[in-house]
Amino acid sequence: MILLDGKKTSSDIKQNLKEEISLLSSKYGRAPHITIILVGEVEASHIYVRNKLKACKLVGMQATLIKKEDNIQTNELVEIIKTLNNDETVDGIIVQLPLPKHIDEQLIINTISHEKDVDGFGVINKGRLFSGLPCLRSATPYGIIKLLEAYDIDCCGKEAVIVGRSNIVGKPMAMMLLEKNATVTICHSKTKDLGSVTRRADILVVAIGKAKFITKDMVKENAVVIDVGMNRDEMGLCGDVDFENVKEIASYITPVPGGVGPLTIAMLLNNTVEAFKNKHREG
Ligand code: GUN
């Protein structure tokens, strides 16, 4: 079994970005700039945002944090985003999710100009991904693709099974694996006899948010297992995969923490550099 080291891969990506940002800064007189909007007091969101800001600093990217109280209204957030859309000095905009229940999340996401939608969550970037066109890609599945590439794991003709059908991970993951010529199945909470499907997987991606849900008997011998889960149980942080037992039969497996998580941030930075380059017509 080989451990897929997301920390190492993300650190390599960030090192390359740091060098690229330094060159772009000298050429254009400023570094790429991301603005993060954080609403309310969800602890996990504050931790994610803090880690994103730390990573920006590390690579020399400009970052602005806009913090708002959770009683903000949809129209006020829309106005903030429109101002940022028109701000030439802002290259990337993200709104940390989840938003409070009274906010129209889809409207907010889709108010972000598709050129600045560095999370790749808006319908234009999603539609372009589904159409095989250049786009800003959802950072978590994009990071998983980079991790597979870093370990020379070939997807062509392989059976890829994704557990979870979210807009952020499951669905875009399916498109990206399809681009890599895998045969893709998406499973979800209504899938009958889940184990019989997951056992077919040469590449198994799990993103359902249930601690240690995927057990050894649900995994094929020598499968590549990618765990997107981040849960807390009585033992501390754990993924959606029963790591200790599944690692005995997997050929490759991501740990939690230190697997997929660090790559999400690296690819968010990558997307912001991409948005900056697109604006300046750099390929
Ligand atoms: N909440 C959980 N993951 C993410 C993410 O990748 N981006 C944003 N904006 N919010 C999130």
Boltz pocket constraint, residues with backbone or C-beta under 6 A from the ligand:
constraints:
  - pocket:
      binder: B
      contacts: [[A, 94], [A, 95], [A, 96], [A, 97], [A, 98], [A, 119], [A, 139], [A, 140], [A, 264]]
      max_distance: 6.0
